[in-house]
Amino acid sequence: MMQLQTQFIHDIAPDVAGERILLLMLPGAKNTPQQLVDYGFIRELRERRLPVDVLALDAHVDLYLERADIERVLHHTLDEARTHGYRRIWLLGISLGGSGAMICATQRTADIEGIFLLAPFLGTRGIIAEVEAAGGLQHWRAGEIGMRDHERMLLEQIQCITPDAGGFPPIYLGYGSEDRYRGASIMLAEGVPQARVSVAPGGHDWETWIVLWRRLLGKQPFAV
């Protein structure tokens, strides 16, 4: 369907009722689209007979080293999706893929209907601790941002959004209670309605993420 300079899995929903939705899945730094299949992320959609087509990208860590590279891939993907007639587009970002999802959503807000974030990696523990020390994202000040300070740049962009109030797509957030990177999720959860936040026992791993994925789908996010 879509020619990208990266690997991908494109899975079309069977003949089900309703307008088709495209779910763009962005796995973590050292994860692959095939793992999304192996751990049942697409199967959960199919068992619920949701009209959701999946495009899982291999948005590997090298793409994030130069922000322009991940932006190029994401913009190209959204443009192609629009060309193929998708009006309803959702994002799923896991771990570092959460950064990709938020980069995409902050730049293409009008094109995104909703966002799933599972244990999003939004910055190193150092900068997340800086936000925590400031009293949370709304009280934090980014200060001078260098050209290559992508984490500080993204956090400032996230700081400017108000989910459910300023036209930003709804965020569904899940993370493990023992996740070593949970500080970013706790930070983000302050601005997300608690009905859209799920916390499960577990760490930064697939076994926890699939539990969270089931819980978030149970909230019927695609209902219009």
N, C-alpha and C positions, 0 to 999 in steps of 0.2 A: 504493500500500500504506500508507504512513505519511505523515500530514500534518504537516509541519514548517514553521517560519517560516524556512526557508532552502531553497535549491535542492538537488536531489539526483538521482542516477541509480540506479535499482534494476534490477539485472540478475539474472535467475533462471537457475540452472544448468539445462541440458537434462536429459533423463531419464537420470540416472546413479544407480548403486547407492550405498547408504549413507545414514545420517541426514543431513539437510541442516544445513549450517553457515551462519551469517550472518557475513560479513566486513564490518565497518564501516570504510570507508576515509576517512581524514582527510587531504586534501592540504595543501600549504604555504600560506603567507600570501597569495601572489599567484597561486596555482594554482587550477585548477577541476576539478570532477569529469570534465568532458569530456576533459581532458588525460590522466587516468588511462586513459580509453578509447583515446585517440589514441596513447599511448605503449605500449600493449599489456599493461597490468597485468591487465585482465580476460581478455584473450585467453590469457595464460599459464595461467590457471586452467582455461579451457575446453579448451585443448589437452591438458591433463593429465587431463581428464574428472573433475575433483574435484567433489564434491557441495556446492559453496560458492556460495551466493547472495551477491551484492554489494550493499551500500548505500553509495554514495559521496556524502558530504556536501560542500556548499560551505561549509565552516567557515572563512569569510573572516576576515581579520585583525581586523575590527571586533568580532567576537564575543569575541576574547581581551583586548580593552581593559578590559572589565569581566568578571572571572572568572565572576561569577554568570550571565552570558549564555551562555558556552560550557557551563557546568555544566548550565544549564536544557535546552539543546538535547540534550546527551549523555544526561542522565537520561531525558528524554522519549523519545528514540530507543530506549534500552534497555528502557524500560517497554513501548513499543509492540512491540518485537521479542519480548518475553516473551509479550505478549498474542497474537501471531501464531504462537506455538508453538515458537519457537527456544529450544532448550536449550543449544546449543553456539554461543557468540558469540566471535569473534576481532576484534582491532583492528589496523589498519594506519595508522600515523602517519608522515607524511613531513614533514621540516623542522618548521615550527611545528605541524603536525598531530601531531608526536610529543609535544608538550606536552599537546595535547588527549587523546591516547591515554593518557598517564600520569596525567593528572587523572582520567580516566574509570576507569582500572584501580585507582588508589589509593582511590577512593570506592566503587566497585562491584566489589570484588575477587571476590566469590563468583559474580558473573554473567559473568565473563570467563574464557575457557578459555586464551587465549594472545594474545601481542602481537608484532607486527612493528614495528620502528622503523627507518626509513631516514633517516640523517643528522638525527637529532632535534635540534630547537632547544629546549634546556631552560633557556636563560638567555643573557644578553648575554655577550660575551667578557670583560667586566670581572668578572662574578661567577664565571664559569668559571675565570678566572685566580686568583681568590681561593681557590677550592676546590683548584686545583692547588698553590698556595703552601702550603696547609695539609697537603699530603701525600695528597690524595685525599678522596673524599666521606666516608669513615668517620672521618676525623680532623678534618674541617671542623666548625665550630660556626656555626650560623645567626645567633646573637645575637638581639637584639630585632627582631621582624618587624613592619613597619608594615601597616596594614590594606590598603594597595594594593601591597604588595611581593609581587606574585604569583610572581615568579621564585624569590625566597628561600623562600617558602612551599612551592612545589612541590619544590624541591631538598631541603628538610627532610623532606617526606613520602617522597621517593624514598630518602633516607638511612635511613629506618626499615624499609624492606622488605629481605627477603633472598630473592632469586629461588631457587626450587626447595627452599627450606628452611622457609619460614614460610607456606606456602599461597598465595603470590603466583603469578599465572600466569607460565608460562615466557616469556622475552623472546628474540626473534630479532632481532639487531642487525646492520645493515649501514651502512657509510659509505665515502666515497671517501678515498683516501690524501692527496689534495691539497685536500680540502674545507676551506674557510676557517673552518667552524664545527666542525671535527672534534674540538676539545677536549672538547666535551660527550659525544661518542660514546666517546672514549678514557676519559673519567671513568667513564661508565656501564659500559663493557666490563670494568672491574675486578671487577664483581660478577656478570657473566654468564658461564656456562660457555663456554669458547672454541669448543666445537663448534657453538655457536649464534651465533657472531660471524663476519661476512664483511667483508673489506676489499678493495676493488677500486681499481685506478688510476682517477683522475678527481676531479672537484670536486663542487660543490653544484648538480647539474643532472640533468635527466631521463635523459640518456644513461647516466650512472653508476647512477642509481637502478634502471633497468630491469635492468641487469646484476646488481645486488645482489638484486633481487626474484627473478630466475631462480635464483640461487644459494641463496637462503633456501628457496624452494619445493623445490629439489633435496634439501633435508635432510628432506623428508617430515614437515613439522610437524603436519599434521592426522591422522596415523596414531594410532590409539588403542591 
